Amino acid sequence: MQRELGGGSYGGYRVERPLGSATTKRAQVRAILEQLIEAELSPGDAIPSERVLVVRLGVSRVTVRQAIADLVEAGVLERVHGKGTYVTGPQIDSRLHLTSFSREMRDRGLLPATVVLSASEEAAADDVSYALRIRPGRPVVRVERLRTADGTPMAYEVGYYPSILFPGLLQRELGSLYDVFASEYGVVVTSGEQTVRAESADAQQARVLGTTKRAPLLVQERVTYAGDRAIELSTSWYRADRYRIHMAITPRGAREN
């Protein structure tokens, strides 16, 4: 007869025995973890270690790993190399449109936050000056930020802004720049050009985003305009497990038979 797994206290969390509908040990461990996640844990919280689960539930490490793998595949859990296994944070379905990160997160019922990692004025490199339509070497403000939703890292962003348009920008609040541009400088974003590509996280990006090296990222490169004036060149690296892009596709030209 298949022995049912008992409950117990795991790191301060109380987990009760799953319902009898879970018949295999693998399914029972999975049900215990699902119950724990639903009742006690929040996105970003760690689940008990494999060793703890093996000891408390009286099953093999293979069974525990299989149950965890099921929940990782389902997007409920995520593994962070060298740290442990965590409850997956918010996942965003985004449509391609021009809006600030903060506004997009609020529209989805999430609490946005920004950590300014660095901000400085520097001479525009050739690629920056070309995108912003300014002379090479002209001063630009470079802002490096981490964007989060409900405390979960979502995107690492580097942006460049012409200093001549935004004097004193480094003394402003840099959390939501589009709002600062409109309220402090009377510059309102009207359009943008954006490309999307895939990339693997390097060591720095993985550290900032709380993921693993070579984890998949969605990279958005954007030039933003106020009227016909380029005001921003930005690159955003989004965690691919947190962010998906939706777009409407319409026919182009006459229908062919």
C-alpha positions in Angstrom: 0.0 0.0 0.0 1.2 3.5 -0.8 2.2 5.3 2.3 0.8 8.8 2.5 3.1 11.6 3.5 2.6 13.4 6.8 2.6 17.0 7.6 5.0 19.1 9.5 6.5 22.5 10.2 9.1 23.7 7.6 11.0 26.8 8.5 8.1 28.2 10.5 5.5 27.2 7.9 2.8 24.6 8.7 2.0 22.1 6.0 -0.8 19.7 6.2 -1.1 16.3 4.5 -2.4 16.6 0.9 -5.7 15.2 -0.2 -5.9 11.5 -1.0 -6.3 12.3 -4.7 -2.5 12.5 -4.9 -1.6 8.8 -5.2 2.1 8.7 -5.9 4.9 10.0 -3.6 5.9 12.4 -6.4 2.4 13.7 -6.7 2.0 13.9 -2.9 5.2 16.0 -2.5 4.0 18.2 -5.4 0.7 18.7 -3.6 2.4 19.5 -0.3 4.5 22.2 -2.0 1.5 23.6 -3.9 -0.4 23.8 -0.6 2.6 25.5 1.1 2.9 28.0 -1.7 -0.8 28.9 -1.7 -1.2 29.1 2.0 2.1 30.5 3.4 4.5 31.8 0.7 4.7 34.9 -1.5 6.5 35.5 -4.7 10.3 35.5 -4.1 10.1 33.4 -0.9 12.3 30.3 -0.8 10.7 26.8 -0.3 12.3 24.3 2.1 15.6 22.8 0.9 15.7 19.4 -0.7 17.4 18.0 2.4 14.7 19.3 4.7 11.9 17.9 2.5 13.7 14.5 2.3 14.0 14.3 6.1 10.5 15.6 7.0 8.6 13.7 4.3 10.5 10.5 4.4 11.0 10.2 0.7 14.0 10.0 -1.6 15.9 13.0 -2.9 14.9 11.8 -6.4 11.3 12.1 -5.6 11.7 15.6 -4.1 13.6 16.7 -7.2 11.0 15.3 -9.5 8.2 17.1 -7.7 10.1 20.4 -7.7 11.0 20.0 -11.4 7.3 19.6 -12.1 6.5 22.9 -10.5 9.5 24.6 -12.1 8.3 23.4 -15.5 4.8 24.7 -14.7 6.2 28.2 -13.8 5.3 28.0 -10.2 8.9 27.7 -8.9 12.2 28.9 -10.2 15.7 27.7 -9.3 18.5 30.2 -8.6 21.9 28.5 -9.0 23.8 28.4 -5.7 20.9 29.9 -3.7 17.9 27.7 -3.8 14.4 27.4 -5.2 11.9 30.2 -5.0 8.2 31.0 -5.6 8.0 32.6 -9.0 7.3 36.3 -9.1 4.9 38.2 -11.2 4.7 37.5 -14.9 3.8 40.3 -17.3 2.1 40.1 -20.6 3.0 43.3 -22.4 1.6 44.8 -25.6 4.0 46.9 -27.7 3.0 50.4 -26.8 4.7 53.6 -25.6 4.3 54.0 -21.8 6.5 54.1 -18.8 7.4 51.0 -16.9 5.8 52.3 -13.7 2.5 53.0 -15.4 2.5 49.6 -17.1 3.0 47.8 -13.8 0.3 49.9 -12.0 -2.2 49.1 -14.8 -1.6 45.4 -14.0 -2.2 45.9 -10.3 1.5 45.6 -9.4 3.5 48.0 -7.2 6.4 49.3 -9.3 9.7 50.5 -7.8 13.0 51.7 -9.2 16.5 51.4 -7.9 18.9 53.9 -9.4 22.2 52.0 -9.8 24.1 54.9 -11.2 23.6 58.3 -12.8 26.2 60.6 -14.4 26.9 63.0 -17.2 29.3 61.9 -19.9 30.3 62.6 -23.5 28.0 60.9 -26.1 29.6 58.0 -27.9 29.1 57.7 -31.6 26.1 55.3 -31.4 24.4 57.4 -28.7 24.9 60.7 -30.6 23.6 59.1 -33.8 20.4 57.8 -32.1 19.8 61.1 -30.3 20.7 63.2 -33.3 23.4 65.2 -31.6 27.1 65.8 -32.2 29.5 63.2 -30.9 31.0 64.2 -27.6 28.0 66.4 -26.6 27.0 65.9 -22.9 24.3 63.3 -22.1 23.0 62.0 -18.9 23.4 58.2 -18.4 21.0 56.6 -16.0 21.3 52.9 -15.0 18.3 51.5 -13.2 16.7 48.3 -11.8 13.0 48.1 -12.3 10.9 45.9 -10.0 7.2 44.9 -9.6 5.9 43.8 -6.2 9.6 43.6 -5.1 10.6 41.2 -7.9 13.3 42.2 -10.3 11.9 42.7 -13.8 14.3 44.7 -15.9 17.7 46.2 -15.9 17.8 49.5 -17.9 20.4 51.9 -19.3 19.2 55.2 -20.8 20.8 58.2 -22.3 19.3 61.7 -22.4 20.6 65.0 -24.0 21.8 67.3 -21.2 20.8 70.3 -23.2 17.2 69.3 -22.9 17.2 68.4 -19.3 19.5 70.7 -17.3 19.8 69.7 -13.7 18.3 66.2 -14.4 20.8 64.6 -12.0 19.3 66.5 -9.1 15.8 65.2 -10.0 14.0 62.1 -8.9 14.9 59.5 -11.5 12.4 56.8 -10.7 9.8 57.7 -13.4 11.6 59.8 -16.0 8.7 60.4 -18.4 6.8 62.0 -15.5 9.8 64.1 -14.7 10.2 65.2 -18.3 6.5 66.3 -18.5 6.2 68.0 -15.1 9.7 69.6 -14.7 10.7 70.3 -18.3 7.4 70.4 -20.3 8.7 67.6 -22.5 6.0 65.1 -23.4 6.7 61.8 -25.0 4.8 61.4 -28.3 6.3 58.5 -30.2 9.1 56.0 -30.2 10.9 53.4 -32.3 11.6 50.0 -30.6 13.3 46.8 -31.5 13.2 43.5 -29.5 15.8 40.8 -29.5 16.9 37.8 -27.4 20.1 37.6 -25.4 21.7 35.5 -22.6 22.4 37.2 -19.3 26.0 38.0 -18.5 27.4 37.9 -15.0 26.5 41.5 -14.1 23.0 41.3 -15.6 22.3 38.0 -13.8 23.5 39.5 -10.5 21.3 42.6 -10.9 18.2 40.7 -12.0 18.6 37.9 -9.5 18.8 35.1 -12.1 21.5 32.8 -13.4 24.3 33.5 -15.9 23.2 32.7 -19.5 19.5 32.9 -18.4 17.3 34.1 -21.4 16.6 37.8 -21.6 14.3 39.9 -23.8 16.1 43.1 -24.8 14.2 46.2 -25.9 16.1 49.0 -27.6 14.1 52.2 -27.8 14.5 55.7 -29.2 11.8 58.0 -27.8 10.7 61.3 -29.3 8.9 64.4 -28.2 7.6 65.7 -31.5 10.5 65.3 -33.9 13.1 65.7 -31.2 14.9 62.5 -30.0 15.0 62.6 -26.2 15.9 59.1 -25.1 18.0 56.1 -26.1 17.4 53.2 -23.8 18.1 49.5 -23.6 16.1 47.3 -21.2 17.0 43.7 -20.4 13.9 41.9 -19.2 13.8 38.5 -17.5 12.2 36.2 -20.1 10.6 34.2 -17.4 8.8 37.4 -16.2 8.0 39.2 -19.4 6.2 38.2 -22.6 5.3 40.5 -25.5 2.0 40.4 -27.3 1.3 42.2 -30.6 -1.6 42.5 -32.9 -0.9 41.4 -36.5 -2.8 42.8 -39.4 -2.6 42.0 -43.2 -0.5 44.2 -45.3 -1.5 45.0 -48.9 -4.1 43.2 -51.0 -5.1 39.6 -50.3 -3.5 37.2 -52.7 -5.2 34.1 -54.0 
